Amino acid sequence: MTIETRSSRSDAPGAGGNTATTPLATTSTIDTKNLERWGWYSIGVSLFLTILNLMVATASGSAAAQAEMVHNLTDGLASVAVLLGLKVSNHRSPAFPYGLYKAENVVAVVLGGLILFTAYDVAHDALTGQVLAATVNGWMLAGVALSMVVPVLFSSFEMKAGKAANSPSLIAQAKEYRTHVVTSGMVLVVLAAQRLTLPLDLIAALVIVVAFGKTGLELLVDGLRVLLDASIEDEVLEQIQDLIKAEPTVAHIRWIATRNAGRCRFVDMCVALRVHELDLAEEAVHRIESRIREAVPHVERVLVQANPMTHTHVRYGVPLEDAGGTISLHFGDAPFFALTTIRQDDGTVAEQHVAANTCLENERGKGLRVAEWLVDQKIDAVILRATLRGSGPYYCFAYSGIKMLKTEALTLQKALEHARLGKLDEELIAPPARGQASPYLPSWRLPMTGTAKNHGN
């Protein structure tokens, strides 16, 4: 049995065979018109700064002011490219079933390359051109000061909007505007020093080149990482892995692949499930998808391929009356629990230990808490002398794909021998109908602690 489900913001092409395409509701809807509005704002700000610095550069003759003017002109062209990238990335086309989200990263790469080229050109002109004394007036100093304040204020709002939408192009542009604090500041220092006859113009021009050249290199590298399908951030990947492992029916993660594309994230995985029933497996897959979407922002698609686990070992949980191996008639009130792993090929014990039941002091819900602890221990079956039917632990095991085996044996060793030979009856599982909310798996989890004791065969 193989279950493969895909959920995405938009309808994706279906697959044949056993594939079921089941779209889920998205956690948020990105306001694309708002993003495009920020693109227009950026064009306006860049145009204003370019004209302002052009006036200062023309009147003063300062090489640093000319470098800053070119810097702002580059920003203006980049703003146009960002706007085009936003429009293209939101376009839906059957020819591009996975979307055009990487158009924004293409814009970031082009922007980074453009900035690097401009940095080289300005540096070349500053080093080979004729250095002239700059003319400085009060209005020029005021204009340069204004060209520092406007980008700082605008970039703070643009960065907030870019992070809210996870838009790489807006974030990249906001970072670029922040370099104007340094570059325009250098122009201001140069013009002020010129009034004191201190020749800092050439040095300042080169500092400006280094400042926005560094920004261009960062944009280029980050954009190329996404275009080459680099994985998402390590902390986000770990968060997704923890969400998958929290699903009690998951035996282990076979593989997981993630990537960014523009402002969206894509998550593909293959998991091994303990359950073999189709309905239970589909419910487990939908829970995984929903948890990822609720916890991780900007997820465009979750693709889950689920397979039943292959058993080379079987792990049993058994309630004990004592650490010596006497099986208890009770479940939640059992003082100890044996956790035993048996090899399937030869029936030998690979691992075995006994843990104390730390839930005995709980007045209510001790059985359910013990059941959840056993689920966390990744057992495959629980061996019992009395039925759990109708209780919270029964449904907890049923939803987690854990078999409930009945035994008449009084000792752990005898019960494990019967289990290996297939002589134990399995409790038939009858969970609630598919889609019904389960009251048997509460959101809190109480891990059992205590000293584990070695226990012989």
VOPAGU-2260 file (C-alpha; in pm, 1 decimal, decimal comma):
REM VOPAGU-2260
SITE   aa  ch    i         X         Y         Z
SITE  MET   A    0       0,0       0,0       0,0
SITE  THR   A    1     136,6     338,6    -101,2
SITE  ILE   A    2     -46,5     663,7     -32,4
SITE  GLU   A    3      69,4     984,5    -196,9
SITE  THR   A    4    -117,9    1307,9    -133,7
SITE  ARG   A    5     -46,6    1656,5    -253,6
SITE  SER   A    6    -191,4    1972,7    -104,7
SITE  SER   A    7    -120,1    2314,7    -252,1
SITE  ARG   A    8    -257,8    2662,0    -276,5
SITE  SER   A    9    -365,8    2603,3    -632,9
SITE  ASP   A   10    -484,7    2294,4    -814,5
SITE  ALA   A   11    -191,5    2080,9    -923,9
SITE  PRO   A   12    -198,3    1822,3   -1197,9
SITE  GLY   A   13    -313,6    1487,0   -1072,9
SITE  ALA   A   14    -101,7    1177,2   -1090,6
SITE  GLY   A   15    -202,9     831,7   -1194,7
SITE  GLY   A   16    -201,6     501,0   -1013,3
SITE  ASN   A   17    -249,6     518,7    -637,8
SITE  THR   A   18    -203,0     895,0    -615,2
SITE  ALA   A   19    -478,7    1101,6    -456,6
SITE  THR   A   20    -468,3    1478,8    -496,5
SITE  THR   A   21    -636,4    1647,5    -201,2
SITE  PRO   A   22    -602,3    2025,8    -171,7
SITE  LEU   A   23    -615,3    2171,7     176,9
SITE  ALA   A   24    -702,2    2522,7     287,1
SITE  THR   A   25    -398,6    2749,5     310,7
SITE  THR   A   26    -291,0    2908,3     635,9
SITE  SER   A   27    -277,4    3255,6     484,1
SITE  THR   A   28    -346,2    3435,0     160,5
SITE  ILE   A   29     -76,0    3667,2      38,4
SITE  ASP   A   30    -198,3    4010,0     -71,5
SITE  THR   A   31     -19,9    4027,6    -405,0
SITE  LYS   A   32    -164,8    4367,5    -489,5
SITE  ASN   A   33      -9,6    4502,8    -171,5
SITE  LEU   A   34     329,6    4365,2    -280,1
SITE  GLU   A   35     298,0    4530,8    -620,9
SITE  ARG   A   36     205,4    4855,1    -447,7
SITE  TRP   A   37     537,3    4842,1    -262,2
SITE  GLY   A   38     709,4    4795,5    -597,8
SITE  TRP   A   39     556,7    5122,2    -719,1
SITE  TYR   A   40     651,7    5297,0    -393,9
SITE  SER   A   41    1010,3    5183,6    -443,3
SITE  ILE   A   42    1022,1    5320,8    -796,9
SITE  GLY   A   43     899,2    5658,1    -671,1
SITE  VAL   A   44    1153,9    5672,6    -388,4
SITE  SER   A   45    1440,8    5574,0    -618,7
SITE  LEU   A   46    1339,9    5837,0    -874,3
SITE  PHE   A   47    1327,7    6105,4    -606,0
SITE  LEU   A   48    1670,6    6011,0    -466,6
SITE  THR   A   49    1825,7    5990,3    -813,2
SITE  ILE   A   50    1711,3    6342,6    -903,4
SITE  LEU   A   51    1822,0    6478,1    -565,1
SITE  ASN   A   52    2170,5    6325,1    -588,5
SITE  LEU   A   53    2201,7    6426,0    -955,4
SITE  MET   A   54    2146,4    6788,4    -853,4
SITE  VAL   A   55    2407,5    6762,9    -576,9
SITE  ALA   A   56    2659,6    6580,4    -797,8
SITE  THR   A   57    2617,8    6826,5   -1086,8
SITE  ALA   A   58    2648,1    7133,9    -864,9
SITE  SER   A   59    2934,8    7008,2    -647,4
SITE  GLY   A   60    3139,0    6803,9    -894,5
SITE  SER   A   61    3205,7    6550,9    -615,8
SITE  ALA   A   62    3305,5    6199,8    -725,7
SITE  ALA   A   63    3141,1    6057,2    -414,5
SITE  ALA   A   64    2814,8    6236,3    -495,3
SITE  GLN   A   65    2829,9    6104,2    -851,7
SITE  ALA   A   66    2883,1    5750,1    -719,0
SITE  GLU   A   67    2580,8    5789,7    -493,6
SITE  MET   A   68    2373,9    5920,3    -784,9
SITE  VAL   A   69    2463,1    5610,0    -988,4
SITE  HIS   A   70    2381,7    5402,9    -681,8
SITE  ASN   A   71    2029,8    5549,1    -670,3
SITE  LEU   A   72    1984,3    5511,4   -1045,6
SITE  THR   A   73    2068,5    5141,0   -1008,4
SITE  ASP   A   74    1808,5    5114,7    -733,4
SITE  GLY   A   75    1549,5    5268,4    -964,4
SITE  LEU   A   76    1615,3    5015,4   -1238,1
SITE  ALA   A   77    1609,4    4738,6    -978,3
SITE  SER   A   78    1270,9    4863,2    -852,7
SITE  VAL   A   79    1128,2    4823,8   -1201,2
SITE  ALA   A   80    1272,7    4471,4   -1217,1
SITE  VAL   A   81    1124,1    4386,5    -874,9
SITE  LEU   A   82     779,5    4501,4    -986,2
SITE  LEU   A   83     803,1    4287,8   -1299,0
SITE  GLY   A   84     920,0    3991,4   -1089,4
SITE  LEU   A   85     622,5    4025,7    -853,1
SITE  LYS   A   86     377,0    4036,1   -1143,8
SITE  VAL   A   87     534,3    3736,3   -1318,5
SITE  SER   A   88     556,8    3525,5   -1000,9
SITE  ASN   A   89     181,0    3559,5    -944,5
SITE  HIS   A   90      95,2    3443,0   -1296,3
SITE  ARG   A   91     -62,1    3098,3   -1330,2
SITE  SER   A   92      11,4    2893,6   -1639,1
SITE  PRO   A   93     -44,7    2526,3   -1733,3
SITE  ALA   A   94     302,8    2533,3   -1884,1
SITE  PHE   A   95     448,2    2594,9   -1535,0
SITE  PRO   A   96     251,9    2364,1   -1299,6
SITE  TYR   A   97     480,5    2441,0   -1004,9
SITE  GLY   A   98     433,2    2816,1   -1041,6
SITE  LEU   A   99     661,4    3102,0   -1141,1
SITE  TYR   A  100     766,1    3188,8    -787,6
SITE  LYS   A  101    1136,2    3174,4    -873,7
SITE  ALA   A  102    1089,0    3480,0   -1095,4
SITE  GLU   A  103    1149,0    3685,5    -781,3
SITE  ASN   A  104    1478,9    3506,2    -722,0
SITE  VAL   A  105    1577,4    3567,8   -1083,7
SITE  VAL   A  106    1512,3    3936,6   -1015,8
SITE  ALA   A  107    1731,4    3920,2    -704,5
SITE  VAL   A  108    2014,7    3760,7    -906,3
SITE  VAL   A  109    1986,1    4020,3   -1183,2
SITE  LEU   A  110    1977,0    4296,3    -922,9
SITE  GLY   A  111    2290,0    4160,7    -754,3
SITE  GLY   A  112    2474,8    4137,1   -1085,5
SITE  LEU   A  113    2368,3    4488,6   -1182,6
SITE  ILE   A  114    2492,6    4629,4    -854,2
SITE  LEU   A  115    2829,3    4454,3    -889,9
SITE  PHE   A  116    2872,6    4584,0   -1243,9
SITE  THR   A  117    2784,1    4937,0   -1132,9
SITE  ALA   A  118    3030,0    4911,5    -843,9
SITE  TYR   A  119    3307,8    4816,2   -1084,2
SITE  ASP   A  120    3219,5    5096,4   -1326,3
SITE  VAL   A  121    3211,9    5363,4   -1055,5
SITE  ALA   A  122    3538,9    5240,7    -903,7
SITE  HIS   A  123    3704,9    5243,6   -1245,0
SITE  ASP   A  124    3593,7    5602,1   -1314,0
SITE  ALA   A  125    3699,5    5719,0    -968,7
SITE  LEU   A  126    4048,4    5569,6   -1001,5
SITE  THR   A  127    4119,0    5670,4   -1363,6
SITE  GLY   A  128    3928,0    5998,4   -1390,7
SITE  GLN   A  129    4054,5    6346,8   -1307,1
SITE  VAL   A  130    3998,0    6447,2    -945,5
SITE  LEU   A  131    3856,0    6797,5    -915,2
SITE  ALA   A  132    3788,8    7004,2    -606,2
SITE  ALA   A  133    3420,9    6991,1    -512,4
SITE  THR   A  134    3203,9    7296,2    -460,0
SITE  VAL   A  135    2997,6    7286,2    -141,8
SITE  ASN   A  136    2692,4    7489,0     -40,4
SITE  GLY   A  137    2450,8    7455,5     249,6
SITE  TRP   A  138    2163,6    7325,6      36,7
SITE  MET   A  139    2387,3    7044,3     -88,8
SITE  LEU   A  140    2453,6    6926,3     267,2
SITE  ALA   A  141    2080,4    6940,8     342,1
SITE  GLY   A  142    2000,6    6747,1      24,5
SITE  VAL   A  143    2249,4    6471,8     108,5
SITE  ALA   A  144    2115,4    6452,6     466,5
SITE  LEU   A  145    1766,0    6411,2     324,3
SITE  SER   A  146    1891,1    6134,1      94,2
SITE  MET   A  147    2003,2    5949,5     409,3
SITE  VAL   A  148    1679,3    5984,0     602,1
SITE  VAL   A  149    1433,9    5888,6     324,5
SITE  PRO   A  150    1588,0    5544,0     243,5
SITE  VAL   A  151    1616,3    5453,2     612,4
SITE  LEU   A  152    1250,4    5524,5     680,8
SITE  PHE   A  153    1129,5    5361,5     359,9
SITE  SER   A  154    1343,9    5048,2     400,5
SITE  SER   A  155    1208,6    4981,1     750,8
SITE  PHE   A  156     851,3    4967,5     620,5
SITE  GLU   A  157     947,6    4777,2     305,8
SITE  MET   A  158    1142,8    4519,5     507,5
SITE  LYS   A  159     839,7    4461,6     731,3
SITE  ALA   A  160     616,9    4410,7     427,2
SITE  GLY   A  161     872,6    4181,1     261,5
SITE  LYS   A  162     911,9    3960,2     568,9
SITE  ALA   A  163     536,3    3940,1     620,5
SITE  ALA   A  164     497,0    3808,8     263,9
SITE  ASN   A  165     831,5    3621,4     261,6
SITE  SER   A  166     913,1    3805,8     -61,7
SITE  PRO   A  167    1286,6    3775,0    -145,0
SITE  SER   A  168    1278,7    4063,4    -392,0
SITE  LEU   A  169    1125,0    4310,5    -145,8
SITE  ILE   A  170    1359,9    4196,2     131,9
SITE  ALA   A  171    1658,9    4228,4    -101,7
SITE  GLN   A  172    1554,4    4577,3    -204,6
SITE  ALA   A  173    1500,4    4686,8     155,8
SITE  LYS   A  174    1852,9    4568,9     241,0
SITE  GLU   A  175    1986,0    4764,5     -54,7
SITE  TYR   A  176    1814,8    5084,0      62,7
SITE  ARG   A  177    1976,5    5045,5     403,5
SITE  THR   A  178    2320,9    5075,8     248,4
SITE  HIS   A  179    2231,8    5439,2     175,9
SITE  VAL   A  180    2290,8    5513,7     543,0
SITE  VAL   A  181    2658,3    5441,9     480,5
SITE  THR   A  182    2693,1    5571,4     125,2
SITE  SER   A  183    2499,9    5896,1     168,0
SITE  GLY   A  184    2671,5    5941,3     502,2
SITE  MET   A  185    3006,3    5923,4     329,0
SITE  VAL   A  186    2896,2    6186,1      76,9
SITE  LEU   A  187    2788,9    6410,6     364,0
SITE  VAL   A  188    3126,9    6366,4     535,0
SITE  VAL   A  189    3312,9    6438,8     208,5
SITE  LEU   A  190    3122,2    6758,5     138,4
SITE  ALA   A  191    3164,2    6876,2     495,6
SITE  ALA   A  192    3537,5    6794,9     483,6
SITE  GLN   A  193    3569,9    6978,7     150,9
SITE  ARG   A  194    3471,3    7301,6     324,4
SITE  LEU   A  195    3768,5    7236,3     551,7
SITE  THR   A  196    3987,1    7164,1     245,5
SITE  LEU   A  197    4026,7    6795,7     339,5
SITE  PRO   A  198    4056,5    6581,7      17,9
SITE  LEU   A  199    3842,4    6277,6     100,7
SITE  ASP   A  200    3640,9    6260,2    -221,0
SITE  LEU   A  201    3821,8    5969,7    -388,2
SITE  ILE   A  202    3839,4    5763,6     -69,3
SITE  ALA   A  203    3468,6    5814,4      -4,6
SITE  ALA   A  204    3378,1    5713,5    -359,4
SITE  LEU   A  205    3566,0    5385,7    -317,3
SITE  VAL   A  206    3401,1    5321,0      21,9
SITE  ILE   A  207    3059,4    5368,7    -140,6
SITE  VAL   A  208    3157,5    5122,2    -412,8
SITE  VAL   A  209    3257,5    4860,8    -153,0
SITE  ALA   A  210    2934,6    4915,9      44,5
SITE  PHE   A  211    2687,0    4857,7    -235,5
SITE  GLY   A  212    2916,3    4603,2    -403,5
SITE  LYS   A  213    2892,2    4387,8     -89,1
SITE  THR   A  214    2513,7    4413,3    -100,5
SITE  GLY   A  215    2512,9    4306,8    -464,7
SITE  LEU   A  216    2727,8    4002,0    -390,6
SITE  GLU   A  217    2495,9    3891,8    -108,2
SITE  LEU   A  218    2189,2    3926,7    -328,9
SITE  LEU   A  219    2357,7    3730,7    -607,7
SITE  VAL   A  220    2461,9    3443,2    -380,4
SITE  ASP   A  221    2125,6    3417,0    -199,9
SITE  GLY   A  222    1931,7    3423,7    -526,9
SITE  LEU   A  223    2150,8    3156,1    -685,4
SITE  ARG   A  224    2103,3    2929,7    -382,4
SITE  VAL   A  225    1728,0    2929,5    -435,5
SITE  LEU   A  226    1756,1    2888,1    -813,6
SITE  LEU   A  227    1976,2    2584,7    -751,1
SITE  ASP   A  228    1706,0    2441,0    -518,1
SITE  ALA   A  229    1894,9    2480,9    -192,5
SITE  SER   A  230    1706,8    2350,9     109,6
SITE  ILE   A  231    1510,2    2582,6     336,0
SITE  GLU   A  232    1662,4    2717,3     656,1
SITE  ASP   A  233    1800,3    2454,1     896,0
SITE  GLU   A  234    1580,6    2563,7    1186,5
SITE  VAL   A  235    1265,4    2544,2     971,6
SITE  LEU   A  236    1365,6    2199,5     842,2
SITE  GLU   A  237    1416,7    2076,6    1199,7
SITE  GLN   A  238    1075,5    2216,3    1292,9
SITE  ILE   A  239     911,6    2024,4    1007,6
SITE  GLN   A  240    1090,4    1702,8    1105,9
SITE  ASP   A  241     970,0    1742,0    1465,4
SITE  LEU   A  242     612,3    1792,8    1343,3
SITE  ILE   A  243     630,6    1472,7    1138,5
SITE  LYS   A  244     779,2    1271,1    1426,5
SITE  ALA   A  245     502,4    1397,5    1656,6
SITE  GLU   A  246     250,2    1199,8    1449,5
SITE  PRO   A  247     211,6     873,8    1645,7
SITE  THR   A  248     155,6     657,6    1337,5
SITE  VAL   A  249     491,3     754,2    1184,2
SITE  ALA   A  250     754,2     485,2    1240,4
SITE  HIS   A  251    1031,4     686,4    1077,8
SITE  ILE   A  252    1103,1     940,1     805,6
SITE  ARG   A  253    1248,7     773,1     496,1
SITE  TRP   A  254    1346,9    1101,9     332,4
SITE  ILE   A  255    1246,0    1466,2     326,8
SITE  ALA   A  256    1324,5    1730,1      62,6
SITE  THR   A  257    1245,1    2100,4      95,4
SITE  ARG   A  258    1314,6    2409,7    -111,3
SITE  ASN   A  259    1231,7    2775,4    -145,9
SITE  ALA   A  260    1087,0    2921,0    -464,3
SITE  GLY   A  261    1040,5    3294,1    -442,0
SITE  ARG   A  262     839,0    3368,0    -131,4
SITE  CYS   A  263     694,0    3014,2    -112,6
SITE  ARG   A  264     815,6    2690,6      43,8
SITE  PHE   A  265     774,4    2338,5     -91,7
SITE  VAL   A  266     791,7    2028,0     128,8
SITE  ASP   A  267     817,5    1670,5      -7,3
SITE  MET   A  268     859,3    1362,5     208,5
SITE  CYS   A  269     827,7     988,1     233,5
SITE  VAL   A  270     729,4     837,3     567,5
SITE  ALA   A  271     685,8     482,8     694,6
SITE  LEU   A  272     357,9     432,7     881,8
SITE  ARG   A  273     269,7     175,3    1142,9
SITE  VAL   A  274     -88,3     149,8    1018,9
SITE  HIS   A  275    -186,8     -69,7     723,4
SITE  GLU   A  276    -552,7      30,9     690,5
SITE  LEU   A  277    -608,6     278,9     406,9
SITE  ASP   A  278    -845,2     507,1     600,5
SITE  LEU   A  279    -613,6     534,9     900,1
SITE  ALA   A  280    -314,6     601,2     677,4
SITE  GLU   A  281    -497,3     877,3     488,5
SITE  GLU   A  282    -602,5    1037,4     816,8
SITE  ALA   A  283    -240,4    1031,3     934,9
SITE  VAL   A  284    -118,8    1194,5     613,0
SITE  HIS   A  285    -379,7    1470,4     639,3
SITE  ARG   A  286    -278,6    1537,8    1000,4
SITE  ILE   A  287      85,6    1574,3     894,5
SITE  GLU   A  288      -6,8    1818,2     618,0
SITE  SER   A  289    -230,2    2025,1     844,7
SITE  ARG   A  290      28,4    2050,3    1123,1
SITE  ILE   A  291     298,5    2166,6     883,2
SITE  ARG   A  292      71,6    2430,9     731,0
SITE  GLU   A  293     -37,8    2557,9    1071,7
SITE  ALA   A  294     315,7    2584,7    1211,1
SITE  VAL   A  295     526,1    2686,5     909,5
SITE  PRO   A  296     433,2    3002,2     715,2
SITE  HIS   A  297     438,5    3043,7     336,4
SITE  VAL   A  298     409,4    2670,6     254,6
SITE  GLU   A  299     276,8    2644,6    -101,0
SITE  ARG   A  300     274,8    2265,7    -131,3
SITE  VAL   A  301     307,1    1961,1      93,5
SITE  LEU   A  302     363,2    1628,2     -80,0
SITE  VAL   A  303     348,2    1319,9     143,0
SITE  GLN   A  304     425,4     969,2      22,1
SITE  ALA   A  305     333,3     714,4     287,2
SITE  ASN   A  306     431,8     346,2     289,6
SITE  PRO   A  307     372,0      77,1     550,9
SITE  MET   A  308     681,9       4,4     751,5
SITE  THR   A  309     872,8    -318,6     693,5
SITE  HIS   A  310     928,7    -508,0    1016,7
SITE  THR   A  311    1274,1    -651,3    1080,4
SITE  HIS   A  312    1212,8    -608,9    1456,7
SITE  VAL   A  313     896,2    -598,5    1665,8
SITE  ARG   A  314     884,0    -385,2    1978,4
SITE  TYR   A  315     639,9    -492,1    2251,6
SITE  GLY   A  316     506,8    -307,8    2554,5
SITE  VAL   A  317     383,5    -523,8    2844,4
SITE  PRO   A  318     235,0    -410,5    3181,7
SITE  LEU   A  319     405,9    -584,7    3474,3
SITE  GLU   A  320     311,4    -644,5    3834,7
SITE  ASP   A  321     678,6    -650,5    3936,7
SITE  ALA   A  322    1022,5    -604,2    3781,5
SITE  GLY   A  323    1068,8    -981,0    3777,7
SITE  GLY   A  324     834,8   -1025,8    3481,4
SITE  THR   A  325     488,7   -1107,3    3622,3
SITE  ILE   A  326     226,4    -968,7    3384,3
SITE  SER   A  327     -27,1    -734,9    3546,1
SITE  LEU   A  328    -401,4    -767,1    3502,7
SITE  HIS   A  329    -422,3    -387,8    3500,9
SITE  PHE   A  330    -294,2    -136,9    3247,7
SITE  GLY   A  331    -286,4     217,4    3388,4
SITE  ASP   A  332    -229,3      85,3    3743,3
SITE  ALA   A  333      54,8    -148,6    3645,1
SITE  PRO   A  334     364,0     -59,1    3852,9
SITE  PHE   A  335     607,8    -141,0    3569,1
SITE  PHE   A  336     619,7    -177,3    3191,5
SITE  ALA   A  337     852,7    -399,7    2993,2
SITE  LEU   A  338     979,7    -272,6    2657,7
SITE  THR   A  339    1112,6    -561,2    2452,8
SITE  THR   A  340    1243,7    -562,7    2094,3
SITE  ILE   A  341    1252,4    -902,0    1917,6
SITE  ARG   A  342    1423,7    -983,5    1587,4
SITE  GLN   A  343    1184,1   -1120,2    1329,3
SITE  ASP   A  344    1428,8   -1354,8    1158,1
SITE  ASP   A  345    1538,6   -1564,2    1456,9
SITE  GLY   A  346    1307,7   -1457,0    1742,0
SITE  THR   A  347    1589,8   -1348,4    1970,7
SITE  VAL   A  348    1563,9   -1049,9    2204,6
SITE  ALA   A  349    1754,4    -750,6    2068,3
SITE  GLU   A  350    1674,5    -514,4    2354,8
SITE  GLN   A  351    1476,5    -531,2    2677,3
SITE  HIS   A  352    1432,3    -313,6    2982,3
SITE  VAL   A  353    1174,5    -232,6    3247,8
SITE  ALA   A  354    1053,9     118,7    3331,4
SITE  ALA   A  355     856,9     228,9    3636,5
SITE  ASN   A  356     507,0     370,3    3582,7
SITE  THR   A  357     536,5     733,3    3693,7
SITE  CYS   A  358     165,4     799,6    3629,2
SITE  LEU   A  359      44,1     598,3    3927,6
SITE  GLU   A  360      -3,2     911,0    4138,0
SITE  ASN   A  361    -241,0    1065,2    3884,0
SITE  GLU   A  362    -601,1    1037,8    3999,5
SITE  ARG   A  363    -748,4    1063,9    3648,7
SITE  GLY   A  364    -631,4     974,9    3298,6
SITE  LYS   A  365    -337,3     760,4    3404,1
SITE  GLY   A  366    -421,6     489,3    3148,3
SITE  LEU   A  367    -432,4     736,6    2859,1
SITE  ARG   A  368    -106,3     896,2    2967,8
SITE  VAL   A  369      64,4     559,9    2987,6
SITE  ALA   A  370     -69,4     474,4    2641,2
SITE  GLU   A  371      71,6     799,1    2501,2
SITE  TRP   A  372     406,8     725,5    2662,5
SITE  LEU   A  373     411,9     381,3    2500,6
SITE  VAL   A  374     330,7     543,0    2164,3
SITE  ASP   A  375     628,6     774,4    2216,5
SITE  GLN   A  376     844,9     464,9    2279,8
SITE  LYS   A  377     757,3     352,5    1923,4
SITE  ILE   A  378     618,0      14,2    2024,2
SITE  ASP   A  379     452,2    -200,0    1757,8
SITE  ALA   A  380     224,1    -399,3    1988,2
SITE  VAL   A  381     106,6    -412,9    2348,5
SITE  ILE   A  382      46,0    -747,1    2522,2
SITE  LEU   A  383    -242,9    -746,8    2770,8
SITE  ARG   A  384    -425,6    -991,5    2995,4
SITE  ALA   A  385    -745,3    -781,4    2992,6
SITE  THR   A  386    -916,8    -597,9    2708,9
SITE  LEU   A  387    -896,1    -218,8    2672,6
SITE  ARG   A  388   -1197,5    -193,8    2442,1
SITE  GLY   A  389   -1395,3     129,2    2479,7
SITE  SER   A  390   -1130,9     306,5    2686,4
SITE  GLY   A  391    -903,3     600,8    2600,2
SITE  PRO   A  392    -592,5     378,8    2569,9
SITE  TYR   A  393    -779,6     151,2    2325,3
SITE  TYR   A  394    -849,0     436,5    2083,4
SITE  CYS   A  395    -502,9     585,0    2137,0
SITE  PHE   A  396    -346,0     255,8    2024,4
SITE  ALA   A  397    -600,0     218,0    1743,3
SITE  TYR   A  398    -520,3     560,1    1596,0
SITE  SER   A  399    -148,2     500,4    1635,9
SITE  GLY   A  400    -151,1     167,9    1450,4
SITE  ILE   A  401     -39,1     -30,7    1755,8
SITE  LYS   A  402    -166,8    -387,3    1784,0
SITE  MET   A  403    -333,7    -502,6    2107,5
SITE  LEU   A  404    -257,6    -868,7    2174,4
SITE  LYS   A  405    -438,9   -1075,7    2439,8
SITE  THR   A  406    -253,0   -1335,3    2641,8
SITE  GLU   A  407    -334,8   -1587,6    2912,1
SITE  ALA   A  408      31,6   -1622,5    3008,2
SITE  LEU   A  409     135,7   -1507,7    3353,1
SITE  THR   A  410     499,6   -1426,4    3277,1
SITE  LEU   A  411     667,1   -1194,0    3030,2
SITE  GLN   A  412     890,9   -1466,5    2889,8
SITE  LYS   A  413     596,0   -1695,8    2811,0
SITE  ALA   A  414     390,0   -1415,0    2656,8
SITE  LEU   A  415     676,5   -1309,6    2429,3
SITE  GLU   A  416     724,4   -1671,5    2320,3
SITE  HIS   A  417     355,5   -1697,5    2229,9
SITE  ALA   A  418     372,5   -1364,9    2043,4
SITE  ARG   A  419     670,6   -1487,1    1840,4
SITE  LEU   A  420     485,3   -1803,7    1744,7
SITE  GLY   A  421     169,5   -1611,3    1653,2
SITE  LYS   A  422     -41,6   -1771,7    1927,3
SITE  LEU   A  423    -185,7   -1446,3    2066,3
SITE  ASP   A  424    -524,8   -1313,2    1957,7
SITE  GLU   A  425    -532,9    -959,3    1824,3
SITE  GLU   A  426    -796,9    -716,9    1947,8
SITE  LEU   A  427    -999,8    -600,6    1648,1
SITE  ILE   A  428    -973,3    -225,1    1600,7
SITE  ALA   A  429   -1292,4     -27,5    1549,6
SITE  PRO   A  430   -1200,8     344,5    1550,0
SITE  PRO   A  431   -1459,9     619,1    1495,2
SITE  ALA   A  432   -1560,1     699,5    1138,0
SITE  ARG   A  433   -1311,7     880,9     917,1
SITE  GLY   A  434   -1321,2    1258,4     957,5
SITE  GLN   A  435   -1465,5    1241,1    1310,2
SITE  ALA   A  436   -1269,3    1445,9    1561,9
SITE  SER   A  437   -1084,0    1219,8    1803,1
SITE  PRO   A  438   -1111,3    1298,7    2176,7
SITE  TYR   A  439    -854,7    1029,7    2253,1
SITE  LEU   A  440    -535,7    1210,8    2147,0
SITE  PRO   A  441    -512,8    1525,9    2362,5
SITE  SER   A  442    -270,4    1802,3    2270,6
SITE  TRP   A  443     -65,6    1761,9    2587,4
SITE  ARG   A  444     191,0    1485,8    2611,8
SITE  LEU   A  445     323,2    1355,4    2942,4
SITE  PRO   A  446     650,5    1165,8    2895,2
SITE  MET   A  447     718,7     897,2    3152,0
SITE  THR   A  448    1042,3     935,8    3342,4
SITE  GLY   A  449    1209,5     714,2    3592,4
SITE  THR   A  450    1499,5     482,2    3634,2
SITE  ALA   A  451    1508,6     200,8    3379,6
SITE  LYS   A  452    1624,4    -134,5    3508,8
SITE  ASN   A  453    1783,0    -407,9    3307,4
SITE  HIS   A  454    1564,2    -712,7    3280,0
SITE  GLY   A  455    1675,9   -1052,2    3164,9
SITE  ASN   A  456    1506,5   -1276,9    2914,5
